[in-house]
Amino acid sequence: MQKFLNWKNAGWFLTACLTIMVGMSALGKITSSAQMVSTFEMLKLIPYMKWIGIGELIGLALLIYPRTSVYGAVLLSSFMSGAVALHMSLMSGANVVVPIMLGVIAWSAHCLRTYTK
C-alpha cells in the first residue's frame, strides 16, 4: 500500500487550501462584493479591482498546473507583495499578515510539489 502522508501530497494540500482562499477573494473582486468595494475605495483602486481578481485567478490556474506552477507562484507572490505594500503604506500595516502568509503558502506548495518525491 502506498504511503499517502508524504511531502508531495502536503504540497497538493497547500495548493488546495490556497486555491480556496485566493479563489474566494478573486471571485469577490470580480463580482464586486460589498467588502471588496469598500476596501478598494479606501485604497482608491476601484478601476483595477476586477483586473486584480482576474490576475489572481490566472495565477491560481498556473499554480495548479504542474508545468507552469513556478509562474503561478511568481504571479501570486507578486500580487501578495503588492497587497503588503498597499497595506503598509495606506492602511498603517493593518491586515498585513494574510497576504504574507498567502505568498509563503504559494511558494511552499510549488516547492513541495516540484522538488520532493
N, CA, C and O atoms as CSV, one atom per row, in Angstrom:
chain,resi,resn,atom,element,x,y,z
A,1,MET,N,N,0.843,-1.187,0.000
A,1,MET,CA,C,0.000,0.000,0.000
A,1,MET,C,C,0.887,1.249,0.000
A,1,MET,O,O,1.864,1.348,0.743
A,2,GLN,N,N,0.518,2.170,-0.837
A,2,GLN,CA,C,1.321,3.381,-0.977
A,2,GLN,C,C,1.097,4.319,0.204
A,2,GLN,O,O,-0.010,4.446,0.728
A,3,LYS,N,N,2.166,4.957,0.595
A,3,LYS,CA,C,2.108,5.904,1.707
A,3,LYS,C,C,1.544,7.242,1.204
A,3,LYS,O,O,2.069,7.828,0.258
A,4,PHE,N,N,0.481,7.708,1.843
A,4,PHE,CA,C,-0.172,8.942,1.392
A,4,PHE,C,C,0.290,10.179,2.139
A,4,PHE,O,O,0.057,11.297,1.681
A,5,LEU,N,N,0.935,10.002,3.272
A,5,LEU,CA,C,1.426,11.161,4.019
A,5,LEU,C,C,2.869,11.443,3.600
A,5,LEU,O,O,3.817,11.048,4.279
A,6,ASN,N,N,3.014,12.128,2.477
A,6,ASN,CA,C,4.347,12.493,2.017
A,6,ASN,C,C,4.364,13.982,1.668
A,6,ASN,O,O,3.333,14.652,1.721
A,7,TRP,N,N,5.535,14.485,1.315
A,7,TRP,CA,C,5.688,15.921,1.098
A,7,TRP,C,C,4.963,16.396,-0.157
A,7,TRP,O,O,4.431,17.506,-0.186
A,8,LYS,N,N,4.940,15.557,-1.194
A,8,LYS,CA,C,4.250,15.955,-2.426
A,8,LYS,C,C,2.758,16.130,-2.177
A,8,LYS,O,O,2.156,17.080,-2.679
A,9,ASN,N,N,2.155,15.224,-1.408
A,9,ASN,CA,C,0.737,15.367,-1.082
A,9,ASN,C,C,0.492,16.563,-0.170
A,9,ASN,O,O,-0.561,17.197,-0.243
A,10,ALA,N,N,1.452,16.870,0.682
A,10,ALA,CA,C,1.329,18.085,1.503
A,10,ALA,C,C,1.333,19.327,0.613
A,10,ALA,O,O,0.616,20.289,0.885
A,11,GLY,N,N,2.143,19.308,-0.454
A,11,GLY,CA,C,2.141,20.416,-1.404
A,11,GLY,C,C,0.812,20.549,-2.122
A,11,GLY,O,O,0.332,21.659,-2.354
A,12,TRP,N,N,0.211,19.408,-2.478
A,12,TRP,CA,C,-1.110,19.465,-3.115
A,12,TRP,C,C,-2.171,19.956,-2.136
A,12,TRP,O,O,-3.098,20.666,-2.527
A,13,PHE,N,N,-2.039,19.578,-0.866
A,13,PHE,CA,C,-2.980,20.072,0.145
A,13,PHE,C,C,-2.867,21.590,0.300
A,13,PHE,O,O,-3.877,22.289,0.384
A,14,LEU,N,N,-1.631,22.093,0.337
A,14,LEU,CA,C,-1.434,23.547,0.415
A,14,LEU,C,C,-1.975,24.244,-0.832
A,14,LEU,O,O,-2.528,25.340,-0.741
A,15,THR,N,N,-1.816,23.614,-1.986
A,15,THR,CA,C,-2.360,24.179,-3.218
A,15,THR,C,C,-3.877,24.267,-3.144
A,15,THR,O,O,-4.462,25.268,-3.559
A,16,ALA,N,N,-4.517,23.226,-2.618
A,16,ALA,CA,C,-5.979,23.240,-2.491
A,16,ALA,C,C,-6.437,24.325,-1.520
A,16,ALA,O,O,-7.401,25.038,-1.798
A,17,CYS,N,N,-5.752,24.453,-0.386
A,17,CYS,CA,C,-6.111,25.495,0.587
A,17,CYS,C,C,-5.932,26.884,-0.011
A,17,CYS,O,O,-6.784,27.755,0.164
A,18,LEU,N,N,-4.830,27.088,-0.711
A,18,LEU,CA,C,-4.563,28.378,-1.341
A,18,LEU,C,C,-5.588,28.680,-2.424
A,18,LEU,O,O,-6.017,29.824,-2.576
A,19,THR,N,N,-5.980,27.663,-3.174
A,19,THR,CA,C,-6.979,27.850,-4.225
A,19,THR,C,C,-8.306,28.295,-3.632
A,19,THR,O,O,-8.979,29.160,-4.191
A,20,ILE,N,N,-8.681,27.714,-2.513
A,20,ILE,CA,C,-9.942,28.100,-1.870
A,20,ILE,C,C,-9.861,29.540,-1.360
A,20,ILE,O,O,-10.771,30.335,-1.596
A,21,MET,N,N,-8.771,29.876,-0.659
A,21,MET,CA,C,-8.671,31.215,-0.066
A,21,MET,C,C,-8.544,32.317,-1.122
A,21,MET,O,O,-9.292,33.295,-1.092
A,22,VAL,N,N,-7.607,32.161,-2.044
A,22,VAL,CA,C,-7.392,33.194,-3.054
A,22,VAL,C,C,-8.534,33.189,-4.069
A,22,VAL,O,O,-8.913,34.243,-4.582
A,23,GLY,N,N,-9.083,32.011,-4.361
A,23,GLY,CA,C,-10.201,31.934,-5.291
A,23,GLY,C,C,-11.418,32.681,-4.790
A,23,GLY,O,O,-12.078,33.384,-5.556
A,24,MET,N,N,-11.722,32.535,-3.500
A,24,MET,CA,C,-12.859,33.281,-2.940
A,24,MET,C,C,-12.596,34.779,-2.981
A,24,MET,O,O,-13.500,35.562,-3.272
A,25,SER,N,N,-11.378,35.176,-2.696
A,25,SER,CA,C,-11.021,36.595,-2.753
A,25,SER,C,C,-11.121,37.124,-4.182
A,25,SER,O,O,-11.647,38.214,-4.407
A,26,ALA,N,N,-10.621,36.361,-5.136
A,26,ALA,CA,C,-10.660,36.795,-6.534
A,26,ALA,C,C,-12.096,36.885,-7.037
A,26,ALA,O,O,-12.441,37.828,-7.749
A,27,LEU,N,N,-12.931,35.923,-6.680
A,27,LEU,CA,C,-14.328,35.980,-7.103
A,27,LEU,C,C,-15.058,37.154,-6.454
A,27,LEU,O,O,-15.944,37.746,-7.069
A,28,GLY,N,N,-14.693,37.493,-5.217
A,28,GLY,CA,C,-15.265,38.668,-4.570
A,28,GLY,C,C,-14.890,39.955,-5.291
A,28,GLY,O,O,-15.689,40.887,-5.372
A,29,LYS,N,N,-13.667,39.998,-5.815
A,29,LYS,CA,C,-13.232,41.181,-6.568
A,29,LYS,C,C,-13.932,41.252,-7.917
A,29,LYS,O,O,-14.337,42.330,-8.353
A,30,ILE,N,N,-14.075,40.111,-8.577
A,30,ILE,CA,C,-14.697,40.107,-9.898
A,30,ILE,C,C,-16.190,40.437,-9.806
A,30,ILE,O,O,-16.723,41.161,-10.647
A,31,THR,N,N,-16.859,39.903,-8.781
A,31,THR,CA,C,-18.299,40.147,-8.638
A,31,THR,C,C,-18.601,41.428,-7.879
A,31,THR,O,O,-19.770,41.750,-7.669
A,32,SER,N,N,-17.590,42.159,-7.467
A,32,SER,CA,C,-17.721,43.432,-6.748
A,32,SER,C,C,-18.545,43.284,-5.474
A,32,SER,O,O,-19.567,43.948,-5.301
A,33,SER,N,N,-18.086,42.408,-4.586
A,33,SER,CA,C,-18.771,42.251,-3.301
A,33,SER,C,C,-18.619,43.534,-2.482
A,33,SER,O,O,-17.705,44.327,-2.712
A,34,ALA,N,N,-19.522,43.724,-1.530
A,34,ALA,CA,C,-19.560,44.980,-0.769
A,34,ALA,C,C,-18.264,45.209,0.003
A,34,ALA,O,O,-17.765,46.333,0.049
A,35,GLN,N,N,-17.715,44.161,0.607
A,35,GLN,CA,C,-16.482,44.324,1.386
A,35,GLN,C,C,-15.302,44.680,0.483
A,35,GLN,O,O,-14.482,45.527,0.836
A,36,MET,N,N,-15.215,44.040,-0.673
A,36,MET,CA,C,-14.121,44.359,-1.597
A,36,MET,C,C,-14.243,45.786,-2.129
A,36,MET,O,O,-13.243,46.492,-2.261
A,37,VAL,N,N,-15.462,46.201,-2.431
A,37,VAL,CA,C,-15.663,47.560,-2.937
A,37,VAL,C,C,-15.253,48.581,-1.885
A,37,VAL,O,O,-14.607,49.576,-2.215
A,38,SER,N,N,-15.618,48.355,-0.622
A,38,SER,CA,C,-15.243,49.319,0.419
A,38,SER,C,C,-13.731,49.351,0.630
A,38,SER,O,O,-13.154,50.417,0.844
A,39,THR,N,N,-13.091,48.186,0.572
A,39,THR,CA,C,-11.631,48.152,0.734
A,39,THR,C,C,-10.946,48.847,-0.430
A,39,THR,O,O,-10.027,49.641,-0.224
A,40,PHE,N,N,-11.379,48.561,-1.642
A,40,PHE,CA,C,-10.738,49.159,-2.807
A,40,PHE,C,C,-11.063,50.644,-2.949
A,40,PHE,O,O,-10.276,51.386,-3.536
A,41,GLU,N,N,-12.210,51.096,-2.421
A,41,GLU,CA,C,-12.489,52.534,-2.391
A,41,GLU,C,C,-11.517,53.239,-1.454
A,41,GLU,O,O,-11.026,54.326,-1.758
A,42,MET,N,N,-11.241,52.608,-0.303
A,42,MET,CA,C,-10.304,53.197,0.640
A,42,MET,C,C,-8.901,53.270,0.026
A,42,MET,O,O,-8.162,54.226,0.263
A,43,LEU,N,N,-8.542,52.251,-0.767
A,43,LEU,CA,C,-7.231,52.232,-1.405
A,43,LEU,C,C,-7.194,53.023,-2.707
A,43,LEU,O,O,-6.132,53.193,-3.306
A,44,LYS,N,N,-8.360,53.507,-3.144
A,44,LYS,CA,C,-8.506,54.257,-4.394
A,44,LYS,C,C,-8.076,53.422,-5.605
A,44,LYS,O,O,-7.392,53.914,-6.502
A,45,LEU,N,N,-8.489,52.151,-5.611
A,45,LEU,CA,C,-8.136,51.240,-6.700
A,45,LEU,C,C,-9.350,50.597,-7.355
A,45,LEU,O,O,-9.228,49.522,-7.942
A,46,ILE,N,N,-10.513,51.224,-7.271
A,46,ILE,CA,C,-11.742,50.652,-7.825
A,46,ILE,C,C,-11.607,50.295,-9.311
A,46,ILE,O,O,-12.091,49.233,-9.701
A,47,PRO,N,N,-10.975,51.123,-10.170
A,47,PRO,CA,C,-10.899,50.746,-11.587
A,47,PRO,C,C,-10.099,49.462,-11.841
A,47,PRO,O,O,-10.262,48.828,-12.883
A,48,TYR,N,N,-9.246,49.083,-10.904
A,48,TYR,CA,C,-8.380,47.922,-11.106
A,48,TYR,C,C,-8.857,46.671,-10.371
A,48,TYR,O,O,-8.211,45.627,-10.459
A,49,MET,N,N,-9.965,46.754,-9.655
A,49,MET,CA,C,-10.398,45.654,-8.800
A,49,MET,C,C,-10.664,44.387,-9.611
A,49,MET,O,O,-10.185,43.317,-9.238
A,50,LYS,N,N,-11.405,44.477,-10.695
A,50,LYS,CA,C,-11.719,43.278,-11.482
A,50,LYS,C,C,-10.470,42.715,-12.142
A,50,LYS,O,O,-10.328,41.497,-12.254
A,51,TRP,N,N,-9.567,43.576,-12.579
A,51,TRP,CA,C,-8.330,43.092,-13.205
A,51,TRP,C,C,-7.456,42.360,-12.209
A,51,TRP,O,O,-6.819,41.365,-12.555
A,52,ILE,N,N,-7.418,42.837,-10.984
A,52,ILE,CA,C,-6.649,42.145,-9.945
A,52,ILE,C,C,-7.258,40.771,-9.663
A,52,ILE,O,O,-6.534,39.790,-9.498
A,53,GLY,N,N,-8.592,40.704,-9.607
A,53,GLY,CA,C,-9.263,39.415,-9.409
A,53,GLY,C,C,-8.985,38.441,-10.536
A,53,GLY,O,O,-8.744,37.259,-10.290
A,54,ILE,N,N,-9.016,38.927,-11.780
A,54,ILE,CA,C,-8.711,38.067,-12.931
A,54,ILE,C,C,-7.257,37.605,-12.880
A,54,ILE,O,O,-6.961,36.446,-13.172
A,55,GLY,N,N,-6.360,38.499,-12.513
A,55,GLY,CA,C,-4.942,38.120,-12.386
A,55,GLY,C,C,-4.721,37.073,-11.314
A,55,GLY,O,O,-3.900,36.172,-11.487
A,56,GLU,N,N,-5.443,37.178,-10.208
A,56,GLU,CA,C,-5.317,36.166,-9.160
A,56,GLU,C,C,-5.834,34.812,-9.643
A,56,GLU,O,O,-5.239,33.781,-9.329
A,57,LEU,N,N,-6.930,34.800,-10.401
A,57,LEU,CA,C,-7.437,33.531,-10.941
A,57,LEU,C,C,-6.460,32.924,-11.952
A,57,LEU,O,O,-6.286,31.706,-11.990
A,58,ILE,N,N,-5.829,33.759,-12.763
A,58,ILE,CA,C,-4.825,33.265,-13.706
A,58,ILE,C,C,-3.638,32.680,-12.939
A,58,ILE,O,O,-3.124,31.621,-13.302
A,59,GLY,N,N,-3.204,33.363,-11.884
A,59,GLY,CA,C,-2.112,32.842,-11.062
A,59,GLY,C,C,-2.455,31.503,-10.432
A,59,GLY,O,O,-1.607,30.614,-10.360
A,60,LEU,N,N,-3.701,31.351,-9.972
A,60,LEU,CA,C,-4.122,30.068,-9.407
A,60,LEU,C,C,-4.113,28.976,-10.459
A,60,LEU,O,O,-3.662,27.861,-10.194
A,61,ALA,N,N,-4.612,29.285,-11.660
A,61,ALA,CA,C,-4.622,28.281,-12.725
A,61,ALA,C,C,-3.194,27.859,-13.089
A,61,ALA,O,O,-2.929,26.678,-13.312
A,62,LEU,N,N,-2.289,28.819,-13.145
A,62,LEU,CA,C,-0.896,28.489,-13.433
A,62,LEU,C,C,-0.269,27.673,-12.309
A,62,LEU,O,O,0.527,26.772,-12.572
A,63,LEU,N,N,-0.613,27.972,-11.070
A,63,LEU,CA,C,-0.052,27.244,-9.933
A,63,LEU,C,C,-0.551,25.804,-9.891
A,63,LEU,O,O,0.199,24.900,-9.522
A,64,ILE,N,N,-1.788,25.586,-10.259
A,64,ILE,CA,C,-2.352,24.238,-10.188
A,64,ILE,C,C,-1.725,23.317,-11.239
A,64,ILE,O,O,-1.454,22.151,-10.953
A,65,TYR,N,N,-1.496,23.827,-12.440
A,65,TYR,CA,C,-0.915,23.008,-13.496
A,65,TYR,C,C,0.579,22.818,-13.219
A,65,TYR,O,O,1.306,23.806,-13.113
A,66,PRO,N,N,1.059,21.567,-13.099
A,66,PRO,CA,C,2.445,21.331,-12.649
A,66,PRO,C,C,3.533,21.961,-13.512
A,66,PRO,O,O,4.544,22.412,-12.975
A,67,ARG,N,N,3.361,22.008,-14.824
A,67,ARG,CA,C,4.420,22.566,-15.673
A,67,ARG,C,C,4.569,24.075,-15.533
A,67,ARG,O,O,5.640,24.617,-15.807
A,68,THR,N,N,3.520,24.752,-15.114
A,68,THR,CA,C,3.572,26.210,-15.017
A,68,THR,C,C,3.454,26.686,-13.570
A,68,THR,O,O,3.162,27.856,-13.324
A,69,SER,N,N,3.677,25.790,-12.619
A,69,SER,CA,C,3.457,26.173,-11.218
A,69,SER,C,C,4.429,27.255,-10.751
A,69,SER,O,O,4.081,28.049,-9.876
A,70,VAL,N,N,5.627,27.305,-11.306
A,70,VAL,CA,C,6.565,28.347,-10.886
A,70,VAL,C,C,6.056,29.723,-11.322
A,70,VAL,O,O,6.226,30.703,-10.598
A,71,TYR,N,N,5.433,29.800,-12.501
A,71,TYR,CA,C,4.885,31.081,-12.965
A,71,TYR,C,C,3.687,31.506,-12.116
A,71,TYR,O,O,3.497,32.690,-11.840
A,72,GLY,N,N,2.889,30.529,-11.710
A,72,GLY,CA,C,1.773,30.830,-10.824
A,72,GLY,C,C,2.243,31.322,-9.475
A,72,GLY,O,O,1.667,32.253,-8.911
A,73,ALA,N,N,3.302,30.693,-8.950
A,73,ALA,CA,C,3.846,31.131,-7.656
A,73,ALA,C,C,4.414,32.542,-7.758
A,73,ALA,O,O,4.239,33.350,-6.845
A,74,VAL,N,N,5.096,32.845,-8.870
A,74,VAL,CA,C,5.638,34.194,-9.066
A,74,VAL,C,C,4.508,35.213,-9.169
A,74,VAL,O,O,4.569,36.276,-8.551
A,75,LEU,N,N,3.476,34.890,-9.947
A,75,LEU,CA,C,2.369,35.831,-10.138
A,75,LEU,C,C,1.609,36.063,-8.837
A,75,LEU,O,O,1.307,37.205,-8.490
A,76,LEU,N,N,1.299,34.991,-8.118
A,76,LEU,CA,C,0.567,35.147,-6.860
A,76,LEU,C,C,1.392,35.875,-5.807
A,76,LEU,O,O,0.864,36.720,-5.083
A,77,SER,N,N,2.685,35.555,-5.712
A,77,SER,CA,C,3.503,36.261,-4.719
A,77,SER,C,C,3.693,37.727,-5.104
A,77,SER,O,O,3.867,38.574,-4.228
A,78,SER,N,N,3.663,38.036,-6.396
A,78,SER,CA,C,3.729,39.438,-6.823
A,78,SER,C,C,2.478,40.197,-6.408
A,78,SER,O,O,2.565,41.319,-5.908
A,79,PHE,N,N,1.312,39.587,-6.615
A,79,PHE,CA,C,0.073,40.226,-6.166
A,79,PHE,C,C,0.071,40.403,-4.653
A,79,PHE,O,O,-0.358,41.439,-4.147
A,80,MET,N,N,0.549,39.397,-3.934
A,80,MET,CA,C,0.540,39.472,-2.468
A,80,MET,C,C,1.548,40.506,-1.965
A,80,MET,O,O,1.284,41.178,-0.967
A,81,SER,N,N,2.705,40.652,-2.639
A,81,SER,CA,C,3.638,41.689,-2.184
A,81,SER,C,C,3.107,43.078,-2.490
A,81,SER,O,O,3.379,44.021,-1.747
A,82,GLY,N,N,2.356,43.217,-3.572
A,82,GLY,CA,C,1.682,44.489,-3.817
A,82,GLY,C,C,0.650,44.789,-2.748
A,82,GLY,O,O,0.494,45.935,-2.326
A,83,ALA,N,N,-0.059,43.747,-2.309
A,83,ALA,CA,C,-1.036,43.929,-1.229
A,83,ALA,C,C,-0.347,44.324,0.068
A,83,ALA,O,O,-0.850,45.168,0.809
A,84,VAL,N,N,0.807,43.715,0.345
A,84,VAL,CA,C,1.556,44.074,1.561
A,84,VAL,C,C,1.998,45.528,1.486
A,84,VAL,O,O,1.886,46.261,2.468
A,85,ALA,N,N,2.497,45.950,0.332
A,85,ALA,CA,C,2.953,47.338,0.186
A,85,ALA,C,C,1.800,48.316,0.386
A,85,ALA,O,O,1.957,49.332,1.063
A,86,LEU,N,N,0.645,48.014,-0.199
A,86,LEU,CA,C,-0.509,48.898,-0.028
A,86,LEU,C,C,-1.010,48.908,1.409
A,86,LEU,O,O,-1.370,49.962,1.933
A,87,HIS,N,N,-1.036,47.745,2.048
A,87,HIS,CA,C,-1.488,47.694,3.445
A,87,HIS,C,C,-0.533,48.459,4.353
A,87,HIS,O,O,-0.965,49.128,5.291
A,88,MET,N,N,0.759,48.360,4.075
A,88,MET,CA,C,1.735,49.071,4.913
A,88,MET,C,C,1.653,50.580,4.693
A,88,MET,O,O,1.751,51.345,5.653
A,89,SER,N,N,1.478,51.017,3.461
A,89,SER,CA,C,1.530,52.451,3.203
A,89,SER,C,C,0.199,53.150,3.431
A,89,SER,O,O,0.179,54.260,3.963
A,90,LEU,N,N,-0.912,52.535,3.046
A,90,LEU,CA,C,-2.193,53.227,3.124
A,90,LEU,C,C,-3.062,52.806,4.299
A,90,LEU,O,O,-3.977,53.536,4.683
A,91,MET,N,N,-2.792,51.647,4.870
A,91,MET,CA,C,-3.637,51.156,5.958
A,91,MET,C,C,-2.865,51.025,7.269
A,91,MET,O,O,-3.338,50.359,8.190
A,92,SER,N,N,-1.712,51.631,7.372
A,92,SER,CA,C,-0.875,51.645,8.583
A,92,SER,C,C,-0.498,50.244,9.059
A,92,SER,O,O,-0.392,49.995,10.259
A,93,GLY,N,N,-0.298,49.333,8.108
A,93,GLY,CA,C,0.146,47.988,8.463
A,93,GLY,C,C,-0.945,47.053,8.926
A,93,GLY,O,O,-0.652,45.971,9.435
A,94,ALA,N,N,-2.204,47.443,8.764
A,94,ALA,CA,C,-3.299,46.587,9.202
A,94,ALA,C,C,-3.474,45.416,8.233
A,94,ALA,O,O,-3.352,45.583,7.019
A,95,ASN,N,N,-3.753,44.257,8.768
A,95,ASN,CA,C,-4.027,43.042,7.989
A,95,ASN,C,C,-2.910,42.674,7.027
A,95,ASN,O,O,-3.181,42.206,5.921
A,96,VAL,N,N,-1.679,42.875,7.420
A,96,VAL,CA,C,-0.561,42.584,6.542
A,96,VAL,C,C,-0.139,41.119,6.630
A,96,VAL,O,O,0.598,40.644,5.766
A,97,VAL,N,N,-0.585,40.403,7.641
A,97,VAL,CA,C,-0.162,39.016,7.843
A,97,VAL,C,C,-0.762,38.094,6.783
A,97,VAL,O,O,-0.094,37.165,6.329
A,98,VAL,N,N,-2.000,38.334,6.386
A,98,VAL,CA,C,-2.681,37.434,5.446
A,98,VAL,C,C,-1.998,37.410,4.083
A,98,VAL,O,O,-1.730,36.317,3.585
A,99,PRO,N,N,-1.697,38.549,3.444
A,99,PRO,CA,C,-1.012,38.444,2.150
A,99,PRO,C,C,0.387,37.842,2.261
A,99,PRO,O,O,0.831,37.149,1.345
A,100,ILE,N,N,1.083,38.094,3.360
A,100,ILE,CA,C,2.398,37.466,3.548
A,100,ILE,C,C,2.231,35.953,3.634
A,100,ILE,O,O,2.975,35.204,3.001
A,101,MET,N,N,1.257,35.508,4.415
A,101,MET,CA,C,1.003,34.080,4.576
A,101,MET,C,C,0.631,33.435,3.233
A,101,MET,O,O,1.104,32.340,2.929
A,102,LEU,N,N,-0.203,34.094,2.430
A,102,LEU,CA,C,-0.617,33.527,1.151
A,102,LEU,C,C,0.554,33.428,0.169
A,102,LEU,O,O,0.645,32.460,-0.586
A,103,GLY,N,N,1.435,34.402,0.173
A,103,GLY,CA,C,2.624,34.327,-0.677
A,103,GLY,C,C,3.556,33.201,-0.270
A,103,GLY,O,O,4.106,32.505,-1.123
A,104,VAL,N,N,3.733,33.023,1.023
A,104,VAL,CA,C,4.577,31.927,1.518
A,104,VAL,C,C,3.950,30.576,1.191
A,104,VAL,O,O,4.657,29.638,0.823
A,105,ILE,N,N,2.639,30.471,1.320
A,105,ILE,CA,C,1.961,29.213,1.002
A,105,ILE,C,C,2.082,28.906,-0.487
A,105,ILE,O,O,2.244,27.742,-0.856
A,106,ALA,N,N,2.008,29.916,-1.351
A,106,ALA,CA,C,2.142,29.689,-2.797
A,106,ALA,C,C,3.502,29.095,-3.124
A,106,ALA,O,O,3.592,28.124,-3.876
A,107,TRP,N,N,4.567,29.675,-2.561
A,107,TRP,CA,C,5.900,29.147,-2.837
A,107,TRP,C,C,6.119,27.802,-2.163
A,107,TRP,O,O,6.780,26.936,-2.735
A,108,SER,N,N,5.590,27.607,-0.978
A,108,SER,CA,C,5.740,26.320,-0.297
A,108,SER,C,C,5.043,25.216,-1.076
A,108,SER,O,O,5.589,24.123,-1.226
A,109,ALA,N,N,3.847,25.489,-1.572
A,109,ALA,CA,C,3.112,24.491,-2.348
A,109,ALA,C,C,3.880,24.130,-3.617
A,109,ALA,O,O,4.003,22.954,-3.961
A,110,HIS,N,N,4.391,25.135,-4.304
A,110,HIS,CA,C,5.156,24.861,-5.528
A,110,HIS,C,C,6.392,24.026,-5.224
A,110,HIS,O,O,6.649,23.029,-5.900
A,111,CYS,N,N,7.148,24.418,-4.229
A,111,CYS,CA,C,8.398,23.711,-3.913
A,111,CYS,C,C,8.146,22.285,-3.424
A,111,CYS,O,O,8.870,21.365,-3.804
A,112,LEU,N,N,7.138,22.097,-2.596
A,112,LEU,CA,C,6.843,20.755,-2.109
A,112,LEU,C,C,6.384,19.845,-3.244
A,112,LEU,O,O,6.746,18.669,-3.269
A,113,ARG,N,N,5.603,20.360,-4.171
A,113,ARG,CA,C,5.116,19.533,-5.274
A,113,ARG,C,C,6.207,19.262,-6.301
A,113,ARG,O,O,6.203,18.210,-6.939
A,114,THR,N,N,7.132,20.185,-6.469
A,114,THR,CA,C,8.117,20.070,-7.541
A,114,THR,C,C,9.393,19.363,-7.114
A,114,THR,O,O,9.925,18.545,-7.865
A,115,TYR,N,N,9.886,19.660,-5.935
A,115,TYR,CA,C,11.225,19.208,-5.557
A,115,TYR,C,C,11.255,18.053,-4.563
A,115,TYR,O,O,12.326,17.708,-4.061
A,116,THR,N,N,10.122,17.455,-4.271
A,116,THR,CA,C,10.110,16.300,-3.373
A,116,THR,C,C,9.595,15.087,-4.118
A,116,THR,O,O,8.960,15.196,-5.167
A,117,LYS,N,N,9.887,13.920,-3.544
A,117,LYS,CA,C,9.441,12.659,-4.173
A,117,LYS,C,C,8.236,12.115,-3.499
A,117,LYS,O,O,7.729,11.066,-3.895
